Amino acid sequence: MFINPTHLKKLMTASYKGGGIRIGYFDDGYIIIASHWMLWLDVNYIPNKVKAIIMELAGTLPEEDTVFLVSKEKPIPQIEMDIHNYFHLNLLEKEAKLPVTLTNVLFESHTNTYKLMQVDDNKWLVMMDMYYLNLIDVNEIDFEHENTPSGPCTTTGQSMFFWKNATCTLLLMGTSAPTDSPIISALSEVDFAKEVKK
């Protein structure tokens, strides 16, 4: 997988202590769903350290075609009866055909750092929180079974951005860059895809 397990544990624990985290087993892989991100991991290649995180928070692993919600308030996993389309993360990723350029432009607020991304097709500028983007760690890739992930990519009018390789699919939610900012207005004139290729 291309996911940093230490940061994954941090994010999962934060969701567990907040509104809760969903964990399921669909399409031959485990899914982990939080408010701003979602992850699918091939069940045949999921690292034991990730299983250990799930066990630590939920006390159990999900059964096939099920999803449960677990939180600090409700530590006993609650099986959810409604199966939503977004549980099938790889199907959503297949619909994301628009390439996105990850720029080197960073914006800092009082509490967060954001990286600017641009949808190549329409030059839409998106801010991606580094707190979530730091999940991606190419040093975790097992090149005997997988390659460097493709992405990011998205679909028209959506704030969902995908990265994928043979064993892992990641969805991160981005935020539209503020259009009333003169800096953003200036940057929107730049074709970052062409600049990266230079």
Buried (B, 14 or more C-beta within 10 A) or exposed (E): BBBBBEBBBBBBBEBBEEEBBBBBBBBEBBBBBBEBBBBBBBBEBBBEEBBEBBEEBBEEEBEEEBBBBBBEEEEEBEEBEEEEEEBBBBEBBEBBEBBBBBBEBEBEEEEEBBBBBBBBEEBBBBBBBBBBBBBBBEEBBEEEEBEEBEBBBBBEEBBBBBBBBBBBBBBBBBEEBEEEEEEBEEBBEBEBBEEEEE
